[in-house]
């Protein structure tokens, strides 16, 4: 398990704002999962089309 830290929170806010400006809506939990990976500089492997 990886902690949700400041880098994750920063990635969440940045991505959420970028998507909002593009008119794209993403579920909060999906955004948190992606931001968690970005915040820790990890590659996310998923079968979900949103990623």
N, CA, C and O atoms as a CHARMM CRD file, in Angstrom:
* protein
*
  204
    1    1 UNK  N      0.82900  -1.17300   0.00000 PROA 1      0.00000
    2    1 UNK  CA     0.00000   0.00000   0.00000 PROA 1      0.00000
    3    1 UNK  C      0.88000   1.24500   0.00000 PROA 1      0.00000
    4    1 UNK  O      1.89400   1.31300   0.69500 PROA 1      0.00000
    5    2 UNK  N      0.47500   2.20300  -0.77800 PROA 2      0.00000
    6    2 UNK  CA     1.18600   3.48000  -0.83800 PROA 2      0.00000
    7    2 UNK  C      0.33300   4.56500  -0.19800 PROA 2      0.00000
    8    2 UNK  O     -0.88700   4.59200  -0.35900 PROA 2      0.00000
    9    3 UNK  N      0.98600   5.44800   0.52300 PROA 3      0.00000
   10    3 UNK  CA     0.27800   6.55900   1.16300 PROA 3      0.00000
   11    3 UNK  C     -0.25300   7.53500   0.12700 PROA 3      0.00000
   12    3 UNK  O      0.32200   7.70100  -0.94900 PROA 3      0.00000
   13    4 UNK  N     -1.35800   8.17500   0.47100 PROA 4      0.00000
   14    4 UNK  CA    -1.88700   9.30500  -0.29300 PROA 4      0.00000
   15    4 UNK  C     -1.18400  10.52500   0.29400 PROA 4      0.00000
   16    4 UNK  O     -1.48600  10.93400   1.41500 PROA 4      0.00000
   17    5 UNK  N     -0.25700  11.10400  -0.44800 PROA 5      0.00000
   18    5 UNK  CA     0.54000  12.20500   0.07400 PROA 5      0.00000
   19    5 UNK  C      0.29800  13.48700  -0.71900 PROA 5      0.00000
   20    5 UNK  O     -0.60700  13.55500  -1.55100 PROA 5      0.00000
   21    6 UNK  N      1.11000  14.48900  -0.45300 PROA 6      0.00000
   22    6 UNK  CA     0.95200  15.79400  -1.11000 PROA 6      0.00000
   23    6 UNK  C      1.11200  15.70500  -2.62900 PROA 6      0.00000
   24    6 UNK  O      0.41700  16.40600  -3.36500 PROA 6      0.00000
   25    7 UNK  N      2.02500  14.84900  -3.10400 PROA 7      0.00000
   26    7 UNK  CA     2.21200  14.70500  -4.54700 PROA 7      0.00000
   27    7 UNK  C      0.95600  14.13700  -5.20300 PROA 7      0.00000
   28    7 UNK  O      0.58700  14.54800  -6.30300 PROA 7      0.00000
   29    8 UNK  N      0.30600  13.19800  -4.53400 PROA 8      0.00000
   30    8 UNK  CA    -0.93500  12.61600  -5.06100 PROA 8      0.00000
   31    8 UNK  C     -2.03500  13.66700  -5.10000 PROA 8      0.00000
   32    8 UNK  O     -2.76400  13.78300  -6.08500 PROA 8      0.00000
   33    9 UNK  N     -2.14700  14.42900  -4.02400 PROA 9      0.00000
   34    9 UNK  CA    -3.17100  15.47200  -3.96500 PROA 9      0.00000
   35    9 UNK  C     -2.93000  16.52800  -5.03800 PROA 9      0.00000
   36    9 UNK  O     -3.87700  17.00600  -5.66300 PROA 9      0.00000
   37   10 UNK  N     -1.67300  16.89300  -5.25200 PROA 10     0.00000
   38   10 UNK  CA    -1.33000  17.87400  -6.28500 PROA 10     0.00000
   39   10 UNK  C     -1.68200  17.32600  -7.67300 PROA 10     0.00000
   40   10 UNK  O     -2.25000  18.04000  -8.50000 PROA 10     0.00000
   41   11 UNK  N     -1.34500  16.06200  -7.92400 PROA 11     0.00000
   42   11 UNK  CA    -1.66600  15.43600  -9.21300 PROA 11     0.00000
   43   11 UNK  C     -3.17600  15.39500  -9.41400 PROA 11     0.00000
   44   11 UNK  O     -3.65800  15.63900 -10.52000 PROA 11     0.00000
   45   12 UNK  N     -3.92400  15.09000  -8.36500 PROA 12     0.00000
   46   12 UNK  CA    -5.38700  15.03700  -8.44200 PROA 12     0.00000
   47   12 UNK  C     -5.94300  16.39500  -8.87400 PROA 12     0.00000
   48   12 UNK  O     -6.74300  16.47900  -9.80500 PROA 12     0.00000
   49   13 UNK  N     -5.51400  17.44900  -8.19500 PROA 13     0.00000
   50   13 UNK  CA    -6.00800  18.79000  -8.51900 PROA 13     0.00000
   51   13 UNK  C     -5.63500  19.22000  -9.92500 PROA 13     0.00000
   52   13 UNK  O     -6.45000  19.80500 -10.63800 PROA 13     0.00000
   53   14 UNK  N     -4.40800  18.93400 -10.32300 PROA 14     0.00000
   54   14 UNK  CA    -3.94200  19.32500 -11.65500 PROA 14     0.00000
   55   14 UNK  C     -4.72900  18.60400 -12.74800 PROA 14     0.00000
   56   14 UNK  O     -5.20800  19.23600 -13.69000 PROA 14     0.00000
   57   15 UNK  N     -4.86300  17.28800 -12.62400 PROA 15     0.00000
   58   15 UNK  CA    -5.57000  16.50600 -13.63900 PROA 15     0.00000
   59   15 UNK  C     -7.05100  16.86000 -13.65000 PROA 15     0.00000
   60   15 UNK  O     -7.65300  16.98400 -14.71600 PROA 15     0.00000
   61   16 UNK  N     -7.64000  17.02400 -12.47000 PROA 16     0.00000
   62   16 UNK  CA    -9.06500  17.37000 -12.40000 PROA 16     0.00000
   63   16 UNK  C     -9.33200  18.69500 -13.11000 PROA 16     0.00000
   64   16 UNK  O    -10.30400  18.81900 -13.85400 PROA 16     0.00000
   65   17 UNK  N     -8.47800  19.67100 -12.88100 PROA 17     0.00000
   66   17 UNK  CA    -8.64900  20.97300 -13.51700 PROA 17     0.00000
   67   17 UNK  C     -8.45600  20.88000 -15.03200 PROA 17     0.00000
   68   17 UNK  O     -9.23100  21.46400 -15.79000 PROA 17     0.00000
   69   18 UNK  N     -7.43100  20.15300 -15.47800 PROA 18     0.00000
   70   18 UNK  CA    -7.19200  19.99500 -16.91900 PROA 18     0.00000
   71   18 UNK  C     -8.38200  19.32400 -17.60200 PROA 18     0.00000
   72   18 UNK  O     -8.79900  19.74500 -18.68100 PROA 18     0.00000
   73   19 UNK  N     -8.92600  18.28400 -16.97800 PROA 19     0.00000
   74   19 UNK  CA   -10.08000  17.59600 -17.55200 PROA 19     0.00000
   75   19 UNK  C    -11.31200  18.49400 -17.56300 PROA 19     0.00000
   76   19 UNK  O    -12.07800  18.49400 -18.52700 PROA 19     0.00000
   77   20 UNK  N    -11.50200  19.26200 -16.48500 PROA 20     0.00000
   78   20 UNK  CA   -12.64400  20.17600 -16.40300 PROA 20     0.00000
   79   20 UNK  C    -12.58400  21.20700 -17.52000 PROA 20     0.00000
   80   20 UNK  O    -13.60500  21.51600 -18.13400 PROA 20     0.00000
   81   21 UNK  N    -11.40400  21.74100 -17.78700 PROA 21     0.00000
   82   21 UNK  CA   -11.24100  22.73300 -18.84500 PROA 21     0.00000
   83   21 UNK  C    -11.53000  22.14300 -20.22400 PROA 21     0.00000
   84   21 UNK  O    -11.93200  22.85900 -21.14100 PROA 21     0.00000
   85   22 UNK  N    -11.32400  20.84100 -20.36500 PROA 22     0.00000
   86   22 UNK  CA   -11.60100  20.15300 -21.62600 PROA 22     0.00000
   87   22 UNK  C    -13.04200  19.65700 -21.70400 PROA 22     0.00000
   88   22 UNK  O    -13.46200  19.11200 -22.72500 PROA 22     0.00000
   89   23 UNK  N    -13.79700  19.84900 -20.62000 PROA 23     0.00000
   90   23 UNK  CA   -15.18700  19.39500 -20.58800 PROA 23     0.00000
   91   23 UNK  C    -15.34400  17.90400 -20.37400 PROA 23     0.00000
   92   23 UNK  O    -16.38200  17.32900 -20.69900 PROA 23     0.00000
   93   24 UNK  N    -14.31100  17.27500 -19.82600 PROA 24     0.00000
   94   24 UNK  CA   -14.32800  15.83000 -19.59800 PROA 24     0.00000
   95   24 UNK  C    -14.69700  15.55600 -18.14500 PROA 24     0.00000
   96   24 UNK  O    -14.12800  16.15200 -17.23000 PROA 24     0.00000
   97   25 UNK  N    -15.65200  14.65200 -17.93900 PROA 25     0.00000
   98   25 UNK  CA   -16.06500  14.26400 -16.59700 PROA 25     0.00000
   99   25 UNK  C    -15.54100  12.86800 -16.29500 PROA 25     0.00000
  100   25 UNK  O    -15.72300  11.94000 -17.08400 PROA 25     0.00000
  101   26 UNK  N    -14.88800  12.72900 -15.14800 PROA 26     0.00000
  102   26 UNK  CA   -14.34400  11.44400 -14.71500 PROA 26     0.00000
  103   26 UNK  C    -14.81400  11.20400 -13.28500 PROA 26     0.00000
  104   26 UNK  O    -14.84800  12.13000 -12.47500 PROA 26     0.00000
  105   27 UNK  N    -15.17400   9.96600 -12.97700 PROA 27     0.00000
  106   27 UNK  CA   -15.57300   9.61200 -11.61600 PROA 27     0.00000
  107   27 UNK  C    -14.43500   9.94500 -10.64400 PROA 27     0.00000
  108   27 UNK  O    -13.26100   9.76400 -10.96800 PROA 27     0.00000
  109   28 UNK  N    -14.78900  10.42700  -9.46300 PROA 28     0.00000
  110   28 UNK  CA   -13.78900  10.82300  -8.47000 PROA 28     0.00000
  111   28 UNK  C    -12.83100   9.69000  -8.12300 PROA 28     0.00000
  112   28 UNK  O    -11.62400   9.91300  -8.01900 PROA 28     0.00000
  113   29 UNK  N    -13.35300   8.47600  -7.94200 PROA 29     0.00000
  114   29 UNK  CA   -12.49000   7.35600  -7.56600 PROA 29     0.00000
  115   29 UNK  C    -11.51000   7.01800  -8.68800 PROA 29     0.00000
  116   29 UNK  O    -10.35100   6.70600  -8.41500 PROA 29     0.00000
  117   30 UNK  N    -11.95300   7.07400  -9.94200 PROA 30     0.00000
  118   30 UNK  CA   -11.04300   6.84000 -11.06600 PROA 30     0.00000
  119   30 UNK  C     -9.95000   7.89800 -11.09000 PROA 30     0.00000
  120   30 UNK  O     -8.78400   7.59200 -11.34000 PROA 30     0.00000
  121   31 UNK  N    -10.32800   9.13200 -10.83300 PROA 31     0.00000
  122   31 UNK  CA    -9.35300  10.21900 -10.81200 PROA 31     0.00000
  123   31 UNK  C     -8.36000  10.03600  -9.66700 PROA 31     0.00000
  124   31 UNK  O     -7.17000  10.30600  -9.82400 PROA 31     0.00000
  125   32 UNK  N     -8.84800   9.58000  -8.52300 PROA 32     0.00000
  126   32 UNK  CA    -7.95700   9.33200  -7.38300 PROA 32     0.00000
  127   32 UNK  C     -6.96700   8.20600  -7.68600 PROA 32     0.00000
  128   32 UNK  O     -5.79400   8.29800  -7.32500 PROA 32     0.00000
  129   33 UNK  N     -7.43300   7.15400  -8.34300 PROA 33     0.00000
  130   33 UNK  CA    -6.54700   6.03600  -8.69000 PROA 33     0.00000
  131   33 UNK  C     -5.44300   6.51200  -9.63600 PROA 33     0.00000
  132   33 UNK  O     -4.26900   6.20400  -9.43500 PROA 33     0.00000
  133   34 UNK  N     -5.82700   7.25800 -10.65700 PROA 34     0.00000
  134   34 UNK  CA    -4.83800   7.78500 -11.59300 PROA 34     0.00000
  135   34 UNK  C     -3.87700   8.76100 -10.94200 PROA 34     0.00000
  136   34 UNK  O     -2.67300   8.71800 -11.19800 PROA 34     0.00000
  137   35 UNK  N     -4.40400   9.64300 -10.10000 PROA 35     0.00000
  138   35 UNK  CA    -3.56200  10.62500  -9.41000 PROA 35     0.00000
  139   35 UNK  C     -2.60000   9.94600  -8.44600 PROA 35     0.00000
  140   35 UNK  O     -1.47000  10.40000  -8.26900 PROA 35     0.00000
  141   36 UNK  N     -3.04500   8.86100  -7.82500 PROA 36     0.00000
  142   36 UNK  CA    -2.17800   8.11900  -6.91200 PROA 36     0.00000
  143   36 UNK  C     -0.97600   7.56200  -7.66600 PROA 36     0.00000
  144   36 UNK  O      0.15500   7.63700  -7.18700 PROA 36     0.00000
  145   37 UNK  N     -1.22500   7.00600  -8.84300 PROA 37     0.00000
  146   37 UNK  CA    -0.12600   6.49000  -9.66500 PROA 37     0.00000
  147   37 UNK  C      0.79400   7.62800 -10.11400 PROA 37     0.00000
  148   37 UNK  O      2.01700   7.51000 -10.03400 PROA 37     0.00000
  149   38 UNK  N      0.20500   8.72300 -10.58400 PROA 38     0.00000
  150   38 UNK  CA     1.01600   9.86600 -11.02400 PROA 38     0.00000
  151   38 UNK  C      1.84300  10.44000  -9.88000 PROA 38     0.00000
  152   38 UNK  O      3.01500  10.77200 -10.05900 PROA 38     0.00000
  153   39 UNK  N      1.23400  10.55500  -8.71500 PROA 39     0.00000
  154   39 UNK  CA     1.92100  11.12600  -7.55900 PROA 39     0.00000
  155   39 UNK  C      3.13600  10.32600  -7.12900 PROA 39     0.00000
  156   39 UNK  O      4.07700  10.87700  -6.55700 PROA 39     0.00000
  157   40 UNK  N      3.11800   9.02800  -7.40100 PROA 40     0.00000
  158   40 UNK  CA     4.24300   8.16300  -7.03800 PROA 40     0.00000
  159   40 UNK  C      5.08500   7.77900  -8.25300 PROA 40     0.00000
  160   40 UNK  O      5.95100   6.90900  -8.16300 PROA 40     0.00000
  161   41 UNK  N      4.82800   8.43400  -9.39800 PROA 41     0.00000
  162   41 UNK  CA     5.58000   8.19200 -10.64100 PROA 41     0.00000
  163   41 UNK  C      5.53700   6.71400 -11.04400 PROA 41     0.00000
  164   41 UNK  O      6.55600   6.11500 -11.38800 PROA 41     0.00000
  165   42 UNK  N      4.32700   6.14600 -10.99100 PROA 42     0.00000
  166   42 UNK  CA     4.13600   4.73900 -11.33000 PROA 42     0.00000
  167   42 UNK  C      3.36000   4.59800 -12.63000 PROA 42     0.00000
  168   42 UNK  O      2.67500   5.52500 -13.06100 PROA 42     0.00000
  169   43 UNK  N      3.47200   3.44600 -13.24000 PROA 43     0.00000
  170   43 UNK  CA     2.68100   3.10800 -14.41900 PROA 43     0.00000
  171   43 UNK  C      1.43400   2.38500 -13.94200 PROA 43     0.00000
  172   43 UNK  O      1.52200   1.43800 -13.16000 PROA 43     0.00000
  173   44 UNK  N      0.28600   2.82300 -14.40300 PROA 44     0.00000
  174   44 UNK  CA    -0.98100   2.20100 -14.04300 PROA 44     0.00000
  175   44 UNK  C     -1.42300   1.28900 -15.18200 PROA 44     0.00000
  176   44 UNK  O     -1.53400   1.71800 -16.33000 PROA 44     0.00000
  177   45 UNK  N     -1.67200   0.03600 -14.84800 PROA 45     0.00000
  178   45 UNK  CA    -2.16300  -0.93200 -15.82600 PROA 45     0.00000
  179   45 UNK  C     -3.62100  -1.20100 -15.49700 PROA 45     0.00000
  180   45 UNK  O     -3.94500  -1.60800 -14.38100 PROA 45     0.00000
  181   46 UNK  N     -4.50300  -0.97600 -16.46600 PROA 46     0.00000
  182   46 UNK  CA    -5.93700  -1.13100 -16.23000 PROA 46     0.00000
  183   46 UNK  C     -6.63700  -1.55500 -17.51300 PROA 46     0.00000
  184   46 UNK  O     -6.15900  -1.29800 -18.61800 PROA 46     0.00000
  185   47 UNK  N     -7.76700  -2.20400 -17.34100 PROA 47     0.00000
  186   47 UNK  CA    -8.61100  -2.57400 -18.46400 PROA 47     0.00000
  187   47 UNK  C     -9.75700  -1.57000 -18.61800 PROA 47     0.00000
  188   47 UNK  O    -10.61600  -1.73500 -19.48400 PROA 47     0.00000
  189   48 UNK  N     -9.76900  -0.54400 -17.78900 PROA 48     0.00000
  190   48 UNK  CA   -10.81000   0.48300 -17.80300 PROA 48     0.00000
  191   48 UNK  C    -10.48300   1.49700 -18.90100 PROA 48     0.00000
  192   48 UNK  O     -9.37300   2.02700 -18.94500 PROA 48     0.00000
  193   49 UNK  N    -11.43400   1.76300 -19.77500 PROA 49     0.00000
  194   49 UNK  CA   -11.19800   2.65600 -20.91700 PROA 49     0.00000
  195   49 UNK  C    -10.83600   4.08500 -20.50900 PROA 49     0.00000
  196   49 UNK  O    -10.21800   4.80100 -21.29600 PROA 49     0.00000
  197   50 UNK  N    -11.19900   4.51400 -19.31600 PROA 50     0.00000
  198   50 UNK  CA   -10.93600   5.89400 -18.89100 PROA 50     0.00000
  199   50 UNK  C     -9.43300   6.15600 -18.73100 PROA 50     0.00000
  200   50 UNK  O     -8.98200   7.29300 -18.86800 PROA 50     0.00000
  201   51 UNK  N     -8.66800   5.11000 -18.44200 PROA 51     0.00000
  202   51 UNK  CA    -7.23500   5.27500 -18.26000 PROA 51     0.00000
  203   51 UNK  C     -6.53000   5.11200 -19.57700 PROA 51     0.00000
  204   51 UNK  O     -5.30500   5.21500 -19.63900 PROA 51     0.00000
